[in-house]
Amino acid sequence: MPVPLMRRLFTVDDYYRMAEAGILRHGERVELLEGEIVQMAAIGSRHAGCVNRLNRILVTGVGPEALVTIQNPVRLSDLSEPQPDVAVVRPRPDDYMERHPLPDDVLLVVEVADTSVPVDRERKAPLYATAGIPEYWIVDLPAEVVEVHREPEGGRYRSVTRHGKGERLQLLALPELEMGVEEILG
């Protein structure tokens, strides 16, 4: 009879203590998902260029209405602190120096996926939905589409649509900000 393996899940506080103790090296590309420390995929030039484009489009578009963060942590729970490629968050006077954004601070999360589409779709989408993140985009570089996930409920998004070149996208929280999919994909 097989013996079930017991997993040790880490909290966000454990995760930071591991970094302070040097167990996690400075600059190591990892994130905490559901208590597990997960290695992040390497960033290729196409991925980096897409993140740069999104940064330029969003910073220009949101102005003082929001803050755009690039590959910074968002604390979803005591067990999850992913580092999305892009997050659009409510402005705070301290620019989040006192703490990382929490779910109520987040207007939009974007993951740019070159090789990580299954992880972003099957593992991260439920995390973001469970936390109540109102809008989550996956920029699927191989398919050249942007998946827009909205209406979080019960650990999933009730609305998932795919948009290709020639289509335009708007943020729920800032509908005056509109962009073409080709502007994102290049």
SVG drawing of the C-alpha trace seen along z (x, -y; Angstrom):
<svg xmlns="http://www.w3.org/2000/svg" viewBox="-19 -62 42 64">
<polyline fill="none" stroke="black" stroke-width="0.4" points="0.0,0.0 1.5,-3.4 2.2,-5.8 0.8,-9.3 3.5,-11.9 3.1,-14.8 4.0,-18.2 5.2,-21.1 3.6,-24.3 5.4,-27.6 3.7,-30.9 4.7,-34.2 6.5,-35.0 8.4,-31.7 9.3,-32.6 10.8,-35.9 12.7,-34.4 14.2,-31.9 15.3,-34.8 16.8,-36.6 18.7,-33.5 20.1,-33.1 18.2,-29.8 16.7,-31.6 19.4,-33.5 19.1,-37.2 17.6,-37.6 16.5,-34.0 13.4,-33.7 10.9,-32.1 7.4,-32.8 5.2,-31.4 2.0,-29.7 -0.3,-27.9 2.5,-27.4 5.0,-26.0 8.1,-27.8 7.9,-27.6 10.8,-28.3 9.7,-30.9 10.4,-30.5 13.3,-32.4 12.5,-35.7 13.2,-35.6 13.5,-38.7 10.0,-38.4 8.5,-38.1 10.6,-41.1 9.6,-43.2 5.9,-42.5 6.2,-43.4 8.0,-46.6 5.2,-47.4 2.5,-46.8 4.4,-49.0 4.5,-51.9 0.9,-51.5 -0.5,-51.2 1.7,-53.9 0.7,-56.4 -2.9,-55.3 -3.6,-55.1 -1.9,-58.4 -2.5,-59.2 -5.6,-56.9 -3.5,-53.9 0.1,-52.6 1.6,-50.0 4.1,-47.5 6.3,-45.2 7.3,-41.8 6.6,-42.8 4.9,-40.7 1.1,-40.8 0.1,-39.1 -3.0,-37.1 -3.1,-35.2 -0.8,-33.8 0.3,-31.1 0.5,-32.8 2.6,-35.8 3.0,-35.6 5.0,-38.1 2.9,-38.9 4.6,-40.4 2.3,-43.4 -0.1,-44.6 -2.3,-47.7 -3.0,-48.7 -4.8,-51.5 -2.4,-54.4 -1.2,-54.8 0.8,-57.7 3.6,-55.3 3.7,-53.6 3.6,-50.3 6.8,-50.8 5.0,-49.7 3.5,-46.5 2.9,-44.7 -0.4,-45.1 -3.3,-43.0 -6.2,-41.7 -8.4,-44.8 -5.6,-47.0 -5.4,-45.2 -7.3,-46.3 -5.6,-44.1 -3.0,-41.4 -1.2,-40.4 1.0,-37.3 2.9,-37.2 3.4,-33.6 5.9,-32.2 6.2,-28.7 4.1,-29.1 0.6,-29.2 -0.6,-26.0 0.7,-27.3 -0.8,-30.7 -4.1,-29.2 -4.5,-26.2 -2.6,-27.3 -2.5,-31.1 -6.0,-31.8 -7.7,-30.0 -5.5,-31.7 -6.3,-35.2 -10.0,-34.3 -10.1,-33.0 -8.4,-36.2 -11.1,-38.2 -8.8,-39.9 -11.4,-41.4 -9.5,-41.1 -6.6,-38.8 -5.0,-38.7 -2.8,-36.1 -0.8,-37.3 -0.3,-34.0 2.7,-34.8 2.8,-31.5 -1.0,-31.8 -0.8,-35.6 -3.9,-36.2 -4.8,-37.8 -7.1,-35.9 -9.2,-38.1 -10.5,-36.6 -13.3,-38.4 -16.0,-37.8 -14.2,-35.9 -16.5,-33.5 -15.8,-30.3 -12.2,-30.0 -12.6,-30.5 -13.4,-33.3 -16.9,-33.0 -16.0,-35.0 -13.0,-34.0 -12.6,-35.5 -9.7,-35.3 -8.7,-38.3 -6.5,-38.4 -4.9,-41.1 -7.3,-43.6 -9.3,-43.5 -9.3,-46.1 -9.2,-45.7 -10.5,-47.9 -9.8,-47.5 -12.9,-47.1 -11.7,-49.5 -10.5,-52.1 -12.7,-51.7 -11.4,-54.9 -8.1,-53.1 -8.3,-51.1 -5.5,-49.3 -5.2,-47.1 -4.0,-43.5 -1.4,-44.1 0.0,-47.0 0.6,-44.4 1.9,-41.6 4.0,-43.8"/>
</svg>
